[in-house]
Amino acid sequence: MNQARFSQALLTGVCAAAVWLAPMNGIAQQPAPGVTTVSPLTVTAVPQVGRGATLYTPGQLSDAAAKARQDQLIARNAGRDCGVSNPGPEGWIGNFGIGQLSAEEGRAQATAAQAAQVAEAATEAALNARTAAARGEGKPGENEAAELARQAAVSAWQEADDKAKLAHWKVVDLIDIASAFTGGDIGSVIAMEHHRYAPGCSYDMFGRAQGECSGPFVGMNEVAADFQVRVDQRLAGDTTHRSIFTPEQYADLRLAKVLVVERQEAGAKVLRVSGKIVNPRRTAIRVPPLWYSIADKYGAEIKVEQLQAPSGTKKIPARDSQAFTFAIKSIPDNAAKTSLTFAPQHRPTLYMTAEMICAGLGGASLGI
């Protein structure tokens, strides 16, 4: 049952137990003889047991399961189209590449979808237990037990969802790195996925070489080391904020005197963030982009954004620092923790997706 249906069920239960007479012509009407007026049912707060977990509605978890199933289908099809002959858990047939990582994501998304369904059912049961407790029904400890089960199920889903996101970012990272290696056109990335790319050659949108093109040909293994560096950067970061990481190119820079102040501006909560970017290098550098991530107190990431310095901003001089300040608006009510780091100058190539690349693959299209 989603949240809307749950709320309606409560309303229906109240209305069945009471008759409310609306005022007529501004004169309050008295209840009819024999009619009992009761107060609306108030569901008790979440039982304070266990470590707690983010409060999702059944509807939100149902949507998460549906999205994971959709992402699973997309990733599975991309893996198949990229020529992964054996996308099962026992191993792979074929070279490292987008197809392998896509099939890996498909399995992770399937696990996340199943975990979201379990969390939805556990949340539904917890809501029902709270309602029963508010009515003075149910067995002793039943409300608390249902809440502990909800927490466990939600935490399991968050872990599965985190793994699915990591699997997806691996695909995005490899496409990004391969795109930078080949010059950015989709045909060259397709050729590289099928181990048919040669620097200096040109390719059409299906990965077919245009004109004479001799090897040596390379595949995704050529950038496997760079890819692993990117993965390690993500894994080395704050596990609460896995979607942001400190790029290797800025590993020697640091943020200093970072201050976050909460304010009310125009009736809305705003976080004002200020600090300094310290440049220890012997040469001046462009002001690097910044990433911030906001999570709730249980570690669920709820807002992520990249920030770019305005055009024309002066470089940070050698062995000097540059002050920065920005405002984070539309702050979720359950925001509890903010992380800040540097963002990559070369952002992920969002116009190039695994399904686009893999759809152009096949022995016939590459002439092999």
PyMOL commands that set and color helices and strands:
alter all, ss='L'
color gray80, all
select helices_A, chain A and resi 3-17+58-81+98-134+142-182+186-193+220-236+239-241+248-250+354-359+363-366
alter helices_A, ss='H'
color red, helices_A
select strands_A, chain A and resi 254-265+268-279+290-295+301-307+320-328+337-342
alter strands_A, ss='S'
color yellow, strands_A
deselect
rebuild
show_as cartoon
